[in-house]
């Protein structure tokens, strides 16, 4: 379609009334000017981030499209039939934001506006008559015609804008379809804007709660590793989200032994952190008679099964060991957790041993599970490597997991006896990930005998 040059008249001059064009009436402007006004209105609407300002743009567009002497808008959103709110009125001296000042909006029933809103159809009342007892009398008094533009949601008119004229037959019925179309486009856009605002507020609230949960989780992890004369302890902890379910802790006992706990709650995020907090609490109130590795895991298992499993439908894998510095022995038990790797230093170099001798079900599945213990002697320079499955499951950009082979290779490159073994393994993990974000929490604990 070819547009007329700037300044040309509408290509169908016979559509104009005999008196000539009416200033300010959009549908009587030349085609190019009409297109420019509509285009600018759409651009301006698309830039709005506040529904109140968007409403002002739309109402200005209505005045251009169909001149009027006033308007009143009503809404039945969130109200039972036959109630509705008056949300806007040209008779109000104070501007009210219907999204932020809902408590100021009167709720009424019946009357002309109620009939039009619940009638669910666009209408033009060419001879408007309103009785003093009508709920909308203050808004409609003095006007002689009305154009009702419903805005639909799920097939129902939830909002209605009534344009008012002081003249009888003040609205052209030919323009009503365009008004309904543009009105519903505006209604959908403003509703989406409100949803976006609500979503942004919800995200901000969730982000605030996650930041607090992140701090709570950090407070449950040991602020520093304990000082044990015969050991060097290192740890690395990283969550896939703001908060996660990996947990490690150290317990210094009165007899000089050291308890070492590494646990992993299934799943991630807030629910995993909540269960991790329960594990932390149970671990720190464990009675002295339950401190042996097998008894300790059985204690955690009973309480998690009885109190949490049915509600959270999750489980916890765990390693717990008790190191005796005098004899340099480690007694330990496993609850479905990846078995530790022990690097033994000998005259011919390093030898790897997998400590998978004492394993049981993850915590929280069967309260009657019993966890057997095993014991291993540690020599000077030996390195015990504890980890969660977030280490071995870490994927490269092409989906290849880091795996046990990756962990063993990184340990070999790092020189297990070196002071910076943890740093080198963590660098290997980051290199493997190639900038890809974590999908699971990740924990490493190194225990090296001096």
Kinemage of the C-alpha trace (Angstrom):
@kinemage 1
@onewidth
@group {chain A} dominant
@subgroup {mainchain}
@vectorlist {calphas} color= white
{ca unk a 1} P 0.000 0.000 0.000
{ca unk a 2} L 1.393 3.444 -0.958
{ca unk a 3} L 1.106 6.197 1.616
{ca unk a 4} L 0.174 9.712 0.536
{ca unk a 5} L 2.944 12.301 0.687
{ca unk a 6} L 3.215 14.479 3.822
{ca unk a 7} L 0.465 17.070 3.986
{ca unk a 8} L -1.871 15.187 1.646
{ca unk a 9} L -5.499 14.733 2.686
{ca unk a 10} L -7.112 11.433 3.598
{ca unk a 11} L -7.556 9.364 0.414
{ca unk a 12} L -11.290 9.058 1.159
{ca unk a 13} L -12.461 12.659 1.623
{ca unk a 14} L -16.076 11.614 1.280
{ca unk a 15} L -15.854 10.129 4.777
{ca unk a 16} L -15.451 13.603 6.276
{ca unk a 17} L -18.516 15.440 7.589
{ca unk a 18} L -19.728 18.385 5.557
{ca unk a 19} L -18.294 20.816 8.047
{ca unk a 20} L -14.703 19.677 7.309
{ca unk a 21} L -12.101 18.120 9.616
{ca unk a 22} L -12.422 18.517 13.377
{ca unk a 23} L -9.161 19.636 14.985
{ca unk a 24} L -7.640 17.022 17.301
{ca unk a 25} L -9.730 14.147 15.921
{ca unk a 26} L -7.371 11.322 15.015
{ca unk a 27} L -9.586 9.456 12.596
{ca unk a 28} L -10.008 12.601 10.463
{ca unk a 29} L -6.273 13.280 10.150
{ca unk a 30} L -4.380 12.403 6.958
{ca unk a 31} L -3.305 8.762 6.830
{ca unk a 32} L 0.390 9.446 7.359
{ca unk a 33} L -0.322 11.612 10.407
{ca unk a 34} L -2.682 8.990 11.840
{ca unk a 35} L -0.007 6.342 11.418
{ca unk a 36} L 2.605 8.593 13.037
{ca unk a 37} L 0.354 9.272 16.041
{ca unk a 38} L -0.501 5.603 16.530
{ca unk a 39} L 3.142 4.584 16.121
{ca unk a 40} L 4.345 7.167 18.635
{ca unk a 41} L 1.627 6.076 21.072
{ca unk a 42} L 2.742 2.443 20.793
{ca unk a 43} L 6.369 3.445 21.287
{ca unk a 44} L 5.482 5.504 24.319
{ca unk a 45} L 3.439 2.655 25.786
{ca unk a 46} L 6.314 0.239 25.242
{ca unk a 47} L 8.655 2.487 27.229
{ca unk a 48} L 6.479 2.600 30.316
{ca unk a 49} L 7.543 0.783 33.458
{ca unk a 50} L 4.805 2.158 35.702
{ca unk a 51} L 1.166 1.114 35.056
{ca unk a 52} L -0.136 4.498 36.213
{ca unk a 53} L 1.934 6.313 33.610
{ca unk a 54} L 0.906 3.743 31.009
{ca unk a 55} L -2.733 4.497 31.793
{ca unk a 56} L -2.125 8.204 31.192
{ca unk a 57} L -0.614 7.452 27.785
{ca unk a 58} L -3.555 5.227 26.854
{ca unk a 59} L -6.171 7.759 27.979
{ca unk a 60} L -4.459 10.471 25.977
{ca unk a 61} L -4.597 8.146 22.988
{ca unk a 62} L -8.327 7.641 23.595
{ca unk a 63} L -8.932 11.381 23.532
{ca unk a 64} L -7.120 11.573 20.196
{ca unk a 65} L -8.938 8.577 18.751
{ca unk a 66} L -12.384 9.543 19.986
{ca unk a 67} L -12.878 12.995 21.521
{ca unk a 68} L -14.781 12.897 24.792
{ca unk a 69} L -15.758 15.138 27.675
{ca unk a 70} L -14.897 12.749 30.496
{ca unk a 71} L -14.511 9.147 31.529
{ca unk a 72} L -15.003 6.718 34.366
{ca unk a 73} L -13.349 3.300 34.747
{ca unk a 74} L -14.470 0.352 36.859
{ca unk a 75} L -12.925 -3.012 37.719
{ca unk a 76} L -14.231 -6.286 39.105
{ca unk a 77} L -10.775 -7.846 39.452
{ca unk a 78} L -10.443 -9.807 42.724
{ca unk a 79} L -14.072 -9.036 43.658
{ca unk a 80} L -17.070 -11.386 43.781
{ca unk a 81} L -20.100 -10.699 41.599
{ca unk a 82} L -21.826 -8.234 41.501
{ca unk a 83} L -19.264 -5.964 43.199
{ca unk a 84} L -16.869 -3.646 41.401
{ca unk a 85} L -14.542 -0.752 42.134
{ca unk a 86} L -14.543 2.676 40.573
{ca unk a 87} L -10.862 3.057 39.652
{ca unk a 88} L -10.801 6.325 37.684
{ca unk a 89} L -13.089 9.284 37.202
{ca unk a 90} L -12.685 12.616 35.464
{ca unk a 91} L -14.768 14.085 38.299
{ca unk a 92} L -12.126 13.273 40.929
{ca unk a 93} L -9.900 16.178 41.896
{ca unk a 94} L -7.263 13.892 43.402
{ca unk a 95} L -5.369 11.465 41.176
{ca unk a 96} L -5.532 7.959 42.634
{ca unk a 97} L -3.219 5.125 41.607
{ca unk a 98} L -5.522 2.078 41.547
{ca unk a 99} L -2.562 -0.299 41.905
{ca unk a 100} L -0.996 1.366 44.930
{ca unk a 101} L -4.002 3.075 46.594
{ca unk a 102} L -6.686 0.419 46.307
{ca unk a 103} L -7.972 1.185 49.790
{ca unk a 104} L -9.153 4.606 48.534
{ca unk a 105} L -11.303 3.142 45.766
{ca unk a 106} L -15.029 2.771 46.512
{ca unk a 107} L -16.569 -0.697 46.076
{ca unk a 108} L -20.179 -0.619 44.836
{ca unk a 109} L -22.804 -2.849 43.251
{ca unk a 110} L -25.440 -2.395 40.556
{ca unk a 111} L -26.254 0.689 38.531
{ca unk a 112} L -25.466 1.491 34.936
{ca unk a 113} L -21.752 0.796 35.208
{ca unk a 114} L -22.319 -2.503 36.991
{ca unk a 115} L -24.744 -3.609 34.276
{ca unk a 116} L -22.296 -2.643 31.550
{ca unk a 117} L -19.317 -4.311 33.264
{ca unk a 118} L -21.092 -7.575 34.009
{ca unk a 119} L -22.887 -7.422 30.657
{ca unk a 120} L -19.537 -8.388 29.132
{ca unk a 121} L -20.133 -6.547 25.822
{ca unk a 122} L -19.068 -3.203 24.294
{ca unk a 123} L -21.974 -0.739 24.166
{ca unk a 124} L -22.847 2.797 23.142
{ca unk a 125} L -25.626 4.510 25.056
{ca unk a 126} L -26.774 7.279 22.700
{ca unk a 127} L -29.180 8.757 25.252
{ca unk a 128} L -27.701 8.392 28.725
{ca unk a 129} L -30.092 8.751 31.634
{ca unk a 130} L -28.861 8.298 35.179
{ca unk a 131} L -30.990 8.407 38.327
{ca unk a 132} L -29.776 10.118 41.528
{ca unk a 133} L -29.757 6.741 43.338
{ca unk a 134} L -27.362 5.163 40.836
{ca unk a 135} L -23.939 4.370 42.438
{ca unk a 136} L -22.287 6.140 39.505
{ca unk a 137} L -24.485 9.237 39.632
{ca unk a 138} L -21.653 11.558 40.705
{ca unk a 139} L -19.533 10.356 37.779
{ca unk a 140} L -22.236 10.340 35.081
{ca unk a 141} L -24.399 13.320 35.979
{ca unk a 142} L -24.458 15.933 33.204
{ca unk a 143} L -23.322 13.584 30.431
{ca unk a 144} L -25.771 12.546 27.703
{ca unk a 145} L -24.022 9.649 25.922
{ca unk a 146} L -21.554 6.898 26.822
{ca unk a 147} L -19.221 4.479 25.029
{ca unk a 148} L -18.416 1.380 27.088
{ca unk a 149} L -15.087 -0.353 26.293
{ca unk a 150} L -14.672 -3.678 28.141
{ca unk a 151} L -11.216 -5.204 28.686
{ca unk a 152} L -11.201 -8.973 28.838
{ca unk a 153} L -9.224 -11.506 30.842
{ca unk a 154} L -9.977 -15.218 30.530
{ca unk a 155} L -13.031 -14.331 28.447
{ca unk a 156} L -14.605 -12.048 31.060
{ca unk a 157} L -14.757 -8.275 31.154
{ca unk a 158} L -12.801 -7.494 34.314
{ca unk a 159} L -12.259 -3.806 33.536
{ca unk a 160} L -14.482 -1.328 31.731
{ca unk a 161} L -13.668 2.201 30.551
{ca unk a 162} L -16.703 4.404 29.880
{ca unk a 163} L -16.068 7.438 27.668
{ca unk a 164} L -18.560 10.236 28.269
{ca unk a 165} L -19.953 13.013 26.089
{ca unk a 166} L -22.120 15.987 27.000
{ca unk a 167} L -23.927 15.600 23.681
{ca unk a 168} L -26.507 12.992 22.770
{ca unk a 169} L -25.227 10.602 20.095
{ca unk a 170} L -21.748 11.830 20.916
{ca unk a 171} L -19.885 8.699 19.737
{ca unk a 172} L -19.514 7.164 16.308
{ca unk a 173} L -20.440 3.438 16.483
{ca unk a 174} L -18.044 2.801 13.577
{ca unk a 175} L -15.122 3.604 15.878
{ca unk a 176} L -16.148 1.234 18.674
{ca unk a 177} L -14.396 -1.891 17.251
{ca unk a 178} L -11.071 -0.034 17.087
{ca unk a 179} L -11.590 1.248 20.628
{ca unk a 180} L -12.241 -2.277 21.907
{ca unk a 181} L -9.160 -3.602 20.109
{ca unk a 182} L -6.783 -0.888 21.311
{ca unk a 183} L -8.306 -0.948 24.789
{ca unk a 184} L -7.702 -4.679 25.167
{ca unk a 185} L -4.180 -4.398 23.815
{ca unk a 186} L -3.532 -1.723 26.427
{ca unk a 187} L -5.253 -3.827 29.109
{ca unk a 188} L -3.078 -6.827 28.354
{ca unk a 189} L 0.074 -4.692 28.283
{ca unk a 190} L -0.741 -3.022 31.601
{ca unk a 191} L -1.611 -6.386 33.178
{ca unk a 192} L 1.721 -7.794 32.010
{ca unk a 193} L 3.448 -4.734 33.438
{ca unk a 194} L 1.743 -5.302 36.797
{ca unk a 195} L 2.748 -8.965 36.730
{ca unk a 196} L 6.320 -7.939 35.907
{ca unk a 197} L 6.302 -5.519 38.844
{ca unk a 198} L 4.933 -8.220 41.164
{ca unk a 199} L 7.492 -10.688 39.854
{ca unk a 200} L 10.302 -8.201 40.398
{ca unk a 201} L 9.107 -7.584 43.954
{ca unk a 202} L 8.894 -11.321 44.596
{ca unk a 203} L 12.376 -11.827 43.163
{ca unk a 204} L 13.734 -9.060 45.376
{ca unk a 205} L 12.098 -10.595 48.437
{ca unk a 206} L 13.387 -14.034 47.487
{ca unk a 207} L 16.854 -12.641 46.848
{ca unk a 208} L 16.807 -10.987 50.277
{ca unk a 209} L 15.798 -14.264 51.927
{ca unk a 210} L 18.431 -16.202 49.983
{ca unk a 211} L 21.117 -13.718 51.035
{ca unk a 212} L 20.058 -14.219 54.644
{ca unk a 213} L 20.030 -17.994 54.173
{ca unk a 214} L 23.458 -17.800 52.584
{ca unk a 215} L 24.738 -16.018 55.686
{ca unk a 216} L 23.023 -18.530 57.959
{ca unk a 217} L 24.631 -21.411 56.102
{ca unk a 218} L 28.050 -19.760 56.226
{ca unk a 219} L 27.649 -19.318 59.979
{ca unk a 220} L 27.052 -23.073 60.369
{ca unk a 221} L 30.322 -23.980 58.667
{ca unk a 222} L 33.494 -23.765 60.777
{ca unk a 223} L 34.976 -20.275 60.651
{ca unk a 224} L 38.463 -21.814 60.626
{ca unk a 225} L 39.968 -25.248 60.774
{ca unk a 226} L 41.071 -26.453 64.204
{ca unk a 227} L 44.746 -26.589 65.119
{ca unk a 228} L 45.937 -30.164 65.530
{ca unk a 229} L 49.711 -30.514 66.054
{ca unk a 230} L 50.087 -33.595 63.851
{ca unk a 231} L 47.724 -32.545 61.022
{ca unk a 232} L 47.342 -29.993 58.260
{ca unk a 233} L 43.651 -29.380 57.466
{ca unk a 234} L 42.386 -27.664 54.297
{ca unk a 235} L 38.883 -27.244 52.939
{ca unk a 236} L 37.087 -25.761 49.931
{ca unk a 237} L 33.328 -25.187 49.857
{ca unk a 238} L 31.235 -23.817 46.990
{ca unk a 239} L 27.459 -23.804 46.526
{ca unk a 240} L 25.639 -24.163 43.218
{ca unk a 241} L 23.125 -21.535 44.312
{ca unk a 242} L 23.042 -18.883 47.018
{ca unk a 243} L 22.678 -21.636 49.590
{ca unk a 244} L 23.110 -25.370 49.380
{ca unk a 245} L 23.203 -28.688 51.181
{ca unk a 246} L 26.908 -29.531 51.460
{ca unk a 247} L 28.183 -29.516 55.024
{ca unk a 248} L 31.532 -30.109 56.673
{ca unk a 249} L 32.551 -29.692 60.287
{ca unk a 250} L 35.252 -30.487 62.820
{ca unk a 251} L 34.759 -31.540 66.449
{ca unk a 252} L 37.566 -31.355 68.988
{ca unk a 253} L 36.904 -33.786 71.830
{ca unk a 254} L 38.183 -33.576 75.413
{ca unk a 255} L 40.350 -36.682 74.917
{ca unk a 256} L 42.321 -34.909 72.160
{ca unk a 257} L 40.687 -36.726 69.248
{ca unk a 258} L 39.289 -34.884 66.249
{ca unk a 259} L 35.928 -35.629 64.647
{ca unk a 260} L 35.665 -34.912 60.907
{ca unk a 261} L 32.242 -34.764 59.247
{ca unk a 262} L 31.468 -34.296 55.540
{ca unk a 263} L 27.805 -34.549 54.527
{ca unk a 264} L 25.733 -33.898 51.431
{ca unk a 265} L 21.971 -33.308 51.465
{ca unk a 266} L 20.231 -34.537 48.320
{ca unk a 267} L 19.121 -31.675 46.117
{ca unk a 268} L 20.201 -28.072 46.425
{ca unk a 269} L 18.845 -24.662 47.295
{ca unk a 270} L 16.756 -23.596 50.265
{ca unk a 271} L 15.276 -27.002 51.111
{ca unk a 272} L 18.740 -28.590 51.184
{ca unk a 273} L 20.034 -25.779 53.380
{ca unk a 274} L 17.156 -26.272 55.809
{ca unk a 275} L 17.977 -29.950 56.242
{ca unk a 276} L 21.671 -29.133 56.451
{ca unk a 277} L 20.862 -26.844 59.388
{ca unk a 278} L 19.090 -29.732 61.109
{ca unk a 279} L 22.120 -31.990 60.579
{ca unk a 280} L 24.353 -29.251 62.003
{ca unk a 281} L 22.188 -28.917 65.101
{ca unk a 282} L 21.982 -32.673 65.686
{ca unk a 283} L 25.737 -33.043 65.250
{ca unk a 284} L 26.499 -30.347 67.806
{ca unk a 285} L 24.156 -31.715 70.473
{ca unk a 286} L 25.243 -35.314 70.027
{ca unk a 287} L 25.769 -36.890 73.478
{ca unk a 288} L 29.322 -38.055 74.355
{ca unk a 289} L 28.372 -41.739 74.309
{ca unk a 290} L 27.416 -41.422 70.612
{ca unk a 291} L 30.721 -39.946 69.395
{ca unk a 292} L 32.164 -43.130 67.904
{ca unk a 293} L 31.779 -42.992 64.100
{ca unk a 294} L 29.200 -45.763 63.741
{ca unk a 295} L 27.192 -44.611 66.737
{ca unk a 296} L 27.357 -40.992 65.545
{ca unk a 297} L 25.885 -41.815 62.113
{ca unk a 298} L 23.245 -44.060 63.700
{ca unk a 299} L 22.277 -41.185 65.999
{ca unk a 300} L 21.905 -38.769 63.077
{ca unk a 301} L 20.007 -41.366 61.064
{ca unk a 302} L 17.435 -42.062 63.785
{ca unk a 303} L 16.598 -38.412 64.303
{ca unk a 304} L 16.492 -37.541 60.608
{ca unk a 305} L 14.281 -40.525 59.822
{ca unk a 306} L 11.881 -39.846 62.678
{ca unk a 307} L 11.639 -36.080 62.340
{ca unk a 308} L 12.395 -35.029 58.779
{ca unk a 309} L 12.262 -37.707 56.136
{ca unk a 310} L 8.489 -37.938 55.782
{ca unk a 311} L 8.188 -34.152 55.553
{ca unk a 312} L 11.140 -33.391 53.261
{ca unk a 313} L 11.367 -36.633 51.256
{ca unk a 314} L 15.139 -36.405 51.042
{ca unk a 315} L 18.270 -38.030 52.437
{ca unk a 316} L 21.822 -37.219 53.484
{ca unk a 317} L 25.066 -38.945 52.594
{ca unk a 318} L 27.843 -38.615 55.150
{ca unk a 319} L 31.380 -39.509 56.145
{ca unk a 320} L 32.357 -39.306 59.776
{ca unk a 321} L 35.783 -40.130 61.115
{ca unk a 322} L 37.599 -39.729 64.422
{ca unk a 323} L 41.346 -39.145 64.257
{ca unk a 324} L 43.535 -40.219 67.179
{ca unk a 325} L 46.695 -38.059 67.089
{ca unk a 326} L 48.656 -40.235 69.505
{ca unk a 327} L 48.350 -43.410 67.451
{ca unk a 328} L 47.747 -41.629 64.116
{ca unk a 329} L 44.760 -43.816 63.404
{ca unk a 330} L 41.449 -42.892 61.818
{ca unk a 331} L 38.248 -44.732 62.687
{ca unk a 332} L 35.452 -43.943 60.266
{ca unk a 333} L 32.038 -44.910 58.926
{ca unk a 334} L 30.137 -44.044 55.737
{ca unk a 335} L 26.459 -43.443 55.035
{ca unk a 336} L 26.131 -43.725 51.251
{ca unk a 337} L 28.881 -41.143 50.805
{ca unk a 338} L 31.648 -41.248 48.174
{ca unk a 339} L 34.500 -43.204 49.832
{ca unk a 340} L 37.566 -41.131 50.754
{ca unk a 341} L 40.807 -41.496 48.850
{ca unk a 342} L 43.953 -42.002 50.875
{ca unk a 343} L 47.283 -41.168 49.264
{ca unk a 344} L 50.065 -43.072 51.000
{ca unk a 345} L 53.638 -41.861 50.770
{ca unk a 346} L 56.212 -44.595 50.315
{ca unk a 347} L 59.774 -45.061 49.090
{ca unk a 348} L 58.548 -45.678 45.540
{ca unk a 349} L 56.218 -42.697 45.405
{ca unk a 350} L 52.514 -42.286 46.064
{ca unk a 351} L 50.071 -45.143 46.361
{ca unk a 352} L 46.313 -44.619 46.263
{ca unk a 353} L 43.898 -46.467 48.517
{ca unk a 354} L 40.101 -46.178 48.451
{ca unk a 355} L 38.519 -46.353 51.917
{ca unk a 356} L 35.298 -48.153 51.033
{ca unk a 357} L 35.368 -50.752 53.812
{ca unk a 358} L 32.557 -49.431 56.002
{ca unk a 359} L 29.482 -48.219 54.172
{ca unk a 360} L 25.744 -48.064 54.878
{ca unk a 361} L 22.550 -46.465 53.616
{ca unk a 362} L 22.270 -42.675 53.406
{ca unk a 363} L 20.883 -41.003 56.505
{ca unk a 364} L 17.121 -40.566 56.725
{ca unk a 365} L 16.003 -43.662 54.812
{ca unk a 366} L 15.837 -46.447 57.400
{ca unk a 367} L 15.988 -45.688 61.118
{ca unk a 368} L 17.148 -49.245 61.861
{ca unk a 369} L 20.271 -49.015 59.708
{ca unk a 370} L 23.474 -49.759 61.584
{ca unk a 371} L 26.783 -48.276 60.483
{ca unk a 372} L 29.893 -50.386 60.803
{ca unk a 373} L 33.274 -48.847 61.487
{ca unk a 374} L 36.664 -49.397 59.973
{ca unk a 375} L 40.105 -48.201 60.975
{ca unk a 376} L 43.171 -47.150 59.034
{ca unk a 377} L 46.651 -46.182 60.216
{ca unk a 378} L 48.088 -42.983 58.773
{ca unk a 379} L 51.768 -42.352 58.228
{ca unk a 380} L 53.812 -39.227 57.944
{ca unk a 381} L 52.913 -37.297 54.776
{ca unk a 382} L 49.775 -39.341 54.015
{ca unk a 383} L 46.882 -37.360 52.580
{ca unk a 384} L 43.210 -38.152 53.211
{ca unk a 385} L 40.910 -36.652 50.550
{ca unk a 386} L 37.220 -36.192 51.465
{ca unk a 387} L 34.755 -34.842 48.921
{ca unk a 388} L 31.106 -34.638 47.900
{ca unk a 389} L 29.761 -35.873 44.588
{ca unk a 390} L 29.641 -32.284 43.336
{ca unk a 391} L 33.381 -32.716 42.687
{ca unk a 392} L 33.167 -35.841 40.554
{ca unk a 393} L 29.909 -34.800 38.864
{ca unk a 394} L 31.241 -31.398 37.804
{ca unk a 395} L 30.692 -31.165 34.038
{ca unk a 396} L 32.779 -29.571 31.329
{ca unk a 397} L 31.091 -27.374 28.686
{ca unk a 398} L 30.617 -30.494 26.508
{ca unk a 399} L 28.981 -32.415 29.390
{ca unk a 400} L 31.933 -34.595 30.439
{ca unk a 401} L 32.062 -35.182 34.227
{ca unk a 402} L 35.262 -34.510 36.159
{ca unk a 403} L 35.030 -38.016 37.612
{ca unk a 404} L 37.311 -39.923 39.938
{ca unk a 405} L 39.943 -40.059 37.206
{ca unk a 406} L 39.943 -36.264 37.060
{ca unk a 407} L 40.317 -36.036 40.830
{ca unk a 408} L 43.164 -38.575 40.891
{ca unk a 409} L 44.910 -36.825 37.998
{ca unk a 410} L 44.584 -33.440 39.702
{ca unk a 411} L 45.988 -34.864 42.943
{ca unk a 412} L 48.920 -36.390 41.100
{ca unk a 413} L 49.707 -33.098 39.363
{ca unk a 414} L 49.368 -31.181 42.608
{ca unk a 415} L 51.954 -33.204 44.582
{ca unk a 416} L 49.946 -34.347 47.611
{ca unk a 417} L 52.781 -33.434 49.955
{ca unk a 418} L 52.837 -29.829 48.738
{ca unk a 419} L 51.449 -26.964 50.805
{ca unk a 420} L 49.243 -25.787 47.923
{ca unk a 421} L 47.677 -29.111 46.921
{ca unk a 422} L 44.138 -27.822 47.550
{ca unk a 423} L 44.690 -24.728 45.416
{ca unk a 424} L 45.921 -26.793 42.482
{ca unk a 425} L 43.007 -29.226 42.665
{ca unk a 426} L 40.528 -26.341 42.776
{ca unk a 427} L 42.211 -24.798 39.719
{ca unk a 428} L 41.847 -28.135 37.918
{ca unk a 429} L 38.151 -28.155 38.725
{ca unk a 430} L 37.676 -24.622 37.423
{ca unk a 431} L 39.623 -25.408 34.262
{ca unk a 432} L 37.452 -28.473 33.665
{ca unk a 433} L 34.241 -26.446 34.161
{ca unk a 434} L 35.429 -23.909 31.589
{ca unk a 435} L 33.323 -21.141 33.082
{ca unk a 436} L 30.193 -23.294 33.324
{ca unk a 437} L 28.197 -22.752 36.506
{ca unk a 438} L 27.880 -25.434 39.152
{ca unk a 439} L 24.872 -27.730 39.060
{ca unk a 440} L 25.611 -29.190 42.490
{ca unk a 441} L 27.336 -28.016 45.645
{ca unk a 442} L 31.015 -28.847 45.908
{ca unk a 443} L 33.132 -29.609 48.996
{ca unk a 444} L 36.717 -30.791 49.421
{ca unk a 445} L 38.468 -31.508 52.736
{ca unk a 446} L 42.150 -32.476 52.845
{ca unk a 447} L 43.672 -34.077 55.953
{ca unk a 448} L 47.450 -34.404 55.713
{ca unk a 449} L 49.633 -35.971 58.397
{ca unk a 450} L 52.644 -33.827 59.188
